[in-house]
Amino acid sequence: MPEPASTPVLFDRALLRARQARAERLGPATFLRDHAIADAADRLASVNRSFVDAVDLGTPGDALGEAVRGRVASLTQVGIAPDDGAPLPLPPASVDLVLSVLALQFVNDLPGVLAQVRRALRPDGLLLAAMIGGDTLTELRQAFAAAEAEIEGGVSPRVSPFADVRDVGGLLQRAGFALPVVDVERLTVRYDNAFALMQDLRRMGATNLLVERRKAPTRRATLLRMAQVYGERFADADGRIRATFDIVWLLGWAPHESQPRPLRPGSAKFSLEAAVKGRKP
């Protein structure tokens, strides 16, 4: 029998831990996380049910727990293994709610983690998570590509890839979640220049984590040209540049008999053809 396909290792998670530690020393930039945590609390408040046993999966710090206090009876913080190969320490059907804010975007085996979360949820349990995705940092990616092509004659991966919204929805279905919902919130943050943006990325612990990243230091000429290209293409009238951050929201339920189900084929009471043509059935 052929060997099962192994999960590709895109992200250097040991480097992630090191850069997160550096960010703490520099003074972390938490504005994206703070925004997403406040949004998570609002989204949870709109769910008309109570949760007893909840898990915070990988969210840095304690702010998420503070934000949802009163909405859950018990919240346990669970980390994702450094190599995200070890199973989550969650028995099957053991929790009612799993929350995660900005912790999943650098997971190598996201399908595997989602499948484990699904197994850990009790029937009608909820996953509510936010991750960076979509077109995040598209401006920086384009500016680096143009500068490298011009100065160095080639392009290397300078910005980590992020999950596409449509792909994330498919992963929720693949993991067995019912009633999956995926949406994206786009934030545009303005900076004085590209170097100010890069400093914020360092203070987020979110600089290039790709295993296949170029290990040699970036040439000064490339950095200067990148900043120039960024300003030429993505600056506002006042000279400040724009940076895109897409927060992808994932919501899915563990299946339960009380949940709405699609109609059986042929059970509809109205004719689609009649509706399209504007006729009464």
N, C-alpha and C positions, 0 to 999 in steps of 0.2 A: 504493500500500500504506500502511496506517496506520503511524504512528511507534510503535516499541516503547515500552511503558510505562516511565517512569523510576522509579528507586528513590526512595521518599519519604525526605526528609531530616528525621529526628526529632531527632537529637542534634547539638549544636554541638561538634564535635570540637576546634576551636581553643580553645574555652572549657574543654574537658576537659583539654587540655595545660596551660593556664594554671592551672587549679585543682589539677592534680596537682603542678605546681611550687610552688604555695602550700602544699600539704600537706607537701611536703618541708621547706619553710622553717619551718612550724609544728611539725614533728616528727610524722611520719606515724603514723596508727593502722593497724597491719598485722595485727591479731589475726584477722580473717576470712581474709586472704590466707595467713597462716601456717598456720591450721587447714586450709585447702583444699590447700595445698602438701603438708603432711604426709599428708593423705588421698590425694592423687594418687600420692605415693610408695608408699603401702600398696597402692593399687589396681594400680599397675604391677607391684609385686612379686608379685602373685597371678597375673599373666599368665605362663604357662609357655612363654616363648620369649625369645630375645635380640634386641636391636635394635642395629644398627650406626650408621646415619645418622638422627639425631633432630633435631627442630626444636622450640624453645620459641617459640610464637607469641604475642607481645605481653605475656607475664607481666612485670610490673614487677620490677626488681631482679634479683639473682643467686641468690635463695634456692632457686628450683626446680632450677636446675642442681646446686646442692650437695646437694639432697635425693635426686636420682636418680643421683648419681655412683655408678658401679659397675654400674648397670643398663643404661646405654647407652655405646657406644664413643665417640660423638661427638655433642655437643649444640650446635646453632647457634641463636642468638637472632635471630628475625626479627620486625620490627615491622609493625604494620598502618598503612598510609598514613594521613596526617593527615585526608584527606577520605574514606578507605576506598573510593576509586574506582579507584586505581591497582592493577594486579595484584600479587599477592604475588611476591616474587623467588624463586620455586621452580619449576624445570623439571618437566615431567611425569615421573611415576614415578621421582623422585629421592631419596625418603626412606622410611624404614621406620616412622617414628613421629612424630606431631605431638602435642605437649602444649601446653595453654594453661590458665592459671589466672586467673580473674577479669579477663579482657581482652575478652570478646566481648559483654558486656551493653550496651555503648554503641556497637556497630557498626551503622551504618545499613543496610548491605547484608549481613546475616547469611547469607541463602541464597547470595549470590555468594561470600562468603568460604569457606563450607563446601564449595561446589562446587570452588573452587580447591584447597582442602586435599585433597579426594578425588582430583583429578587429579595432585597432587604425590606421593601415596602410591604406592609399589610394590604389586603384588598381594600381598594378605594383610598390608598395612601397617595400622597402628592410629592412630586419633584418640582421644585421651583429653583431655577438656576440662571445665572447671568454669566456670560463669557465674552471676551473681546473677539470680534470676528468681522466678517464682511470686508469692507474697503478701508479698514483701519490703517492709518499712516500711508495711504496711497500716494499722497504728495511726496513724502520722504522717499518712498520706493522709486517713484519716477525720477526725482531729482538725482538720487544716487546712481540710477541706471544711466542717465544721460551723462553725468560727470565721468563715470568710469569708462564708458564707451569712448568718450572724447580724450581723456587723459591717459588711460591705461590700455585702450584698445580691446577691452572685453568687459563683461559684466559678471559680478559675483553676487550671491544672495546676501544682502545687507539688512533686510527687514524680514522677520519671521513670517511665514505664511499663516493666514487665519482662515478658519472654517467658513464656508459659504452657508448662507441662511438656509437654502434649499437642502443642502447636504445634512445639516443638523436635524431638520425635520425628518429626513429619511432615517437617521440614526435612532431617533426616538421610536419610530415605528418598528425598526429592526430589533430594538431592545425589548419590545413587547409592551410599550406604554399605550394606554387607551386615551382617546380624546387629546392627542398631542397638539400643542399650539406653539409656534415659533414666531416671534416678531423681533424687529430690530429698532433700536433707538439710535439716531445719528446725532452726535455732538460735534460741534465745530469749535475748536479752541484756538485762540489767536496768540501768537508769540512775536516778540521783537524781531527774531531771526531764527534760522535753523539751529544755531548752536544753543539757543535757549530751550528749544524743543528737545534737543538731544540731552541736555542737562536734566530736564524733567523725566525723560525716559530712564536715565540712570537712577534717579531718585524713586522711580517706580520698580526698579529691578527688572526692567522690561527691554533692555537692549538685546541685540542679536544673540539668540540661544541655539541657533541651528548647529547640529553636529557637523554639517558640511560647510560651515562658515569659513571664510578666509582667516587664517590664524595670524598672518602678518599684520602689523599696524597699518591703518589706512594712511596713504600718502597725504601730506599737507596740501599739496596742489589739488588733489581730488576732493578733499573736504572743502576747500575754499571755492572750488568750482561748483560743488554740490549746493553750497549755500547761495551762490549767485544764481544758479538755475532755479532753485526753490523760490527765491525772491522775484525772479522774472516771471515765473509761471503762476505762482500761488499767493501773491501779495495783494492786499486791499489798497484802496486809494491812499490810506495813511501810511503805507509802507510795511505794515505788520502782516505776517504770513498766517495762513490758515492750516490747521492740522485736523484731519478727520479721525474720529474715534467712533466705531460702531459697537454698541453693546447688544449682543444677541441674547434674547430671553427664551428660555426653554421651560415649558410646562407640560407635564404629563402625569397621568393617573395610573396606578396599578388597577388592572381590570376588576370590576365588581358587577354583580348582576343588576344592581340598581341604576347603572349608568345607561344613558341613551344608546340605542343601537340602530344601525342603518336598517331601513325597511327591506323586507325580502323582495327579491326581483318579482315583478308582476303584481305587487300588493298596493301600488300607488292608486289613489282614487281619482287623479286628474291626468289628463292626457298631456304629455309634453308637447306633442305636435300642436294640439289645440292652443296651449299656452303661448307657444312661439308665434302662432298665426293670429293670436288675439281673439280666438273663438271660445265660446263656452263649451265645457265638456258635454 
